[in-house]
């Protein structure tokens, strides 16, 4: 995964709070004026929280009325197979739990089914959460090193034993389940949820999921949420009255450009001869059979 960065929806309330703070007159909190300001701030925060909870409840109710889409078991399985062809060059995504290597991309070790990275926090989060439930696991002793290298491409404290420990732990059913849980929590569920709120069908939900896996759920320059905002400046999403195909075209254009800007010459076939092909075929529901090419290899799902 790419760097997680600061999540967009977590950053906004912080910015609002900071603005209010710096505009407050220099009054003692114990003075009448200071007490009034403090009370107003507290009420404002409570009101913002209340509105956010109401909006989330309304969103939950809307999503509950929508078709399952990519979250349906068969489509979710298909999504993992599609991502695996781009991340691991195989349809058999379940055999990739133990994969681990340094891809020399500045993210440290890349490991597991969707490429958790030692340099982008998601691998650390996975091992921390797993260790809470299984404290005696074979990766727990590497937690201090994982915290130290988070945000870097360093292997300090991880070599030579960490890759072997990862492979060994991947033989444990509980760790494979932990990988699936973290994948869903950090990538699959947020991507599908937002795609549905944007009015996208099953293909669009997969387009969001694959982008979030590759670019990370952050607001750095090529993070998922920034790419989405760029696409929305180019075309309206269906929930804003736009054409689904036109919006997905714009999103894929923006994403492809971001991949090329970051690493000129990078292979963008996961877009060009896979997702774009489905879109041009009008397969907005991601129906099977499917055929696509990634990195020159042809894959088929009957």
Secondary structure, DSSP 8 states (H G I E B T S, - for coil): -------HHHHHHHHHHHHHHHHS-S--TTSHHHHHHHHHHHHHHHHHHHHHHHHHHHHHHHHHHS--GGGSHHHHHHHHHHHHHHHTS-S-GGGGTT-EEE-SSSS-EEETTTTEETTSSHHHHHHHHHHHH-TT-TTGGGHHHHHHHTTS---TTTTTTHHHHHHHHTTSHHHHHHHHHHHIIIIIHHHHHHHHHTT--HHHHHHHHHHHHHH-SS-STTSHHHHHHHHHHHS--GGGT--HHHHHHHHHHHHHHHHHHHSTT---HHIIIIIHHHHHTT-TT--SSEEEEETTEEEEE-
